[in-house]
Amino acid sequence: MPIKSVLKATGAYLPEKVLTNADLEKMVDTSDEWIQQRSGIKTRHVAAEEQTTADLAIEAAKQALERSGLSPDYIDGVIVATTTPDQTFPSVAVKVQAALGIPAGLAFDVQAVCTGFVYALSVADNFIKTGQAKNIIVVGAEKMSSIIDWDDRTTCVLFADGAGAVVLSGNEAEDSVSAQGIHSTHLYAKGELRDLLYTDGGPSSTGQSGHIVMHGREVFKYAVTFMADAVNDALAENNVSAEDIDWLVPHQANIRIIEATAKKLNMSMDKVVVTVDHHGNTSAASIPLALNEAVEDGRVKEGDLLLLEAMGGGLTWGSALVRF
């Protein structure tokens, strides 16, 4: 029988500091009404100055590992999706590996911005399906506050910090969509659209990380189309319909994008996991954070069919169909 990558456990970590829309009203020319109307965001978490992305990733990975019931010795690798690494090198993943006492094995970061977790999940899934690994921790972790221009009211109200993680384990299963595990992943990028969402710096250009620059209207237009396309690809690949999906777990960029995508797919918002109102846009961390919250509060149950989808800078986008 084929090997399926099963989501054995989830974990998450959010920084203690909560930044409200009222707080932002004192910092830039904006209002609670303006922010909520355009994004759906009410509050978001922001890391302390001394906290790094690795600190957030370690806490989320630690929780997922503890919940999995596995010893660190059984973990074959760590893959971290992040746009905001602590250093140019080494990777955040090796810091997670060391902190959790995981033995020598694969450890690296993946950079696909907001689509990063789906990319990392796909990479881990392929390692497991080919038999090169049995158990992998996949983390999405971001300190987006470190690359925000806090004078730019169009971006500083959107982005936030946090980390989410899953433990993937390989199990033999029937080649049927009823089996637990990842059934397919679909990854895309369109580099000619890279100037719609980017940072105005980097190690080889300015020597600084730079700040986020976003052309919101164009990003919105492509986000709705690309994410719906990625979802449809996953449905078609597995011969299922939107009605078969128990939960859509989208990237938490903007409530308007989430609602428009659901509408395009003719899906009820009752079947969509939404955390953007209190998490903001945590980039690669947003899907695992949303998934963990839905697992913790009992919405997502064992056996549920999940569709994960995201779009980010690059432009990158993708989806994954998973039986939890």
C-alpha positions, 0 to 999 in steps of 0.5 A, spaced: 500 500 500 502 507 498 504 511 504 500 517 506 503 523 510 498 524 516 497 530 520 499 527 527 498 533 531 498 541 531 501 546 535 501 554 535 504 560 539 502 567 539 506 572 542 503 575 548 503 583 546 496 584 542 496 590 538 489 593 537 486 597 532 485 603 537 493 602 538 494 603 531 489 609 531 494 613 535 500 611 530 498 612 523 492 616 520 487 610 520 481 608 524 478 601 527 472 602 522 477 603 516 481 597 518 475 592 519 472 594 513 478 593 508 481 587 512 476 584 517 482 585 522 480 587 529 487 585 533 493 582 532 499 579 536 506 582 535 513 579 538 517 583 543 523 586 540 528 581 543 523 575 540 526 572 534 522 568 529 526 562 531 523 563 538 516 563 536 517 557 531 520 553 537 514 554 541 509 551 536 514 545 534 515 543 541 507 543 542 506 539 536 511 534 538 508 533 545 501 532 542 504 527 537 506 523 543 513 522 539 520 522 542 525 527 538 529 521 537 523 519 532 523 525 528 527 525 521 527 532 519 524 539 520 522 544 515 520 551 517 516 556 512 518 563 513 520 570 510 523 573 516 529 568 518 533 570 524 539 571 520 541 570 513 544 563 515 543 559 519 536 557 517 531 557 523 529 550 522 536 548 525 535 552 531 528 548 532 532 542 531 537 543 536 532 546 541 528 540 541 533 535 541 532 532 534 538 528 532 541 529 525 537 529 519 534 534 514 533 541 516 532 547 512 527 553 511 522 554 505 521 561 502 514 562 499 512 568 503 504 567 505 504 560 501 510 558 505 506 553 509 503 549 503 510 549 499 513 546 506 508 541 507 508 539 500 516 538 500 515 534 507 510 530 504 514 528 498 520 526 503 515 521 506 512 518 500 518 516 497 521 513 504 526 518 505 523 520 512 518 517 516 516 523 521 517 531 519 515 537 523 513 542 519 513 549 521 510 556 519 513 562 523 513 569 522 516 576 525 512 580 520 513 586 525 520 586 523 519 588 516 513 593 516 514 600 515 510 602 521 508 609 517 505 605 512 498 605 514 496 600 508 501 595 510 502 596 518 495 594 520 495 588 516 501 584 518 502 580 525 507 575 528 506 568 530 507 560 529 504 554 527 506 547 526 504 540 524 507 533 525 507 529 519 508 521 520 508 516 514 503 511 514 501 505 509 494 507 507 489 505 501 489 510 495 483 513 497 480 520 499 477 516 505 484 515 508 487 519 513 493 523 510 495 528 504 492 526 498 495 532 493 498 538 493 498 543 488 504 549 487 504 555 483 508 561 482 508 567 476 514 571 477 512 576 472 507 579 478 513 579 483 513 587 483 505 587 486 508 584 493 515 585 495 520 588 500 524 594 498 531 590 500 535 584 501 542 581 503 545 582 496 541 588 494 541 593 499 544 589 505 538 590 509 531 586 510 527 592 507 520 593 508 513 590 505 511 594 499 504 592 496 499 594 491 493 592 494 488 592 489 492 588 484 494 583 489 486 582 491 484 581 484 489 575 483 488 572 490 481 571 489 482 568 482 489 564 483 486 561 490 480 559 487 484 555 481 488 552 486 482 549 490 479 547 484 485 543 482 485 539 488 478 538 487 479 535 480 485 531 482 481 527 487 475 527 484 471 530 489 466 536 490 466 543 494 460 539 498 465 534 500 469 539 503 468 539 511 473 545 512 476 550 508 482 553 511 485 559 507 491 563 508 488 569 513 490 575 509 484 579 508 476 577 510 474 580 503 479 575 499 476 569 504 469 571 502 470 572 495 474 565 494 468 562 498 463 565 494 467 563 487 467 556 490 460 556 492 462 554 499 458 557 505 462 561 510 460 556 515 465 551 512 471 556 512 476 557 518 477 564 519 482 567 524 484 573 521 480 578 525 484 576 531 491 574 528 491 578 522 496 576 516 501 572 519 504 570 512 506 563 512 504 562 519 497 563 518 494 556 515 497 552 521 495 557 526 488 557 523 488 549 523 491 549 530 485 553 533 480 549 529 483 543 532 483 545 539 476 548 539 473 542 536 471 544 529 476 540 525 475 532 527 479 526 525 476 524 519 474 531 516 476 533 509 480 539 509 482 544 503 488 548 505 490 554 500 494 560 500 497 566 495 503 570 497 508 574 494 512 572 488 506 571 486 506 564 489 500 560 490 497 553 492 493 548 495 493 541 499 487 536 500 488 533 507 484 528 510 485 529 518 
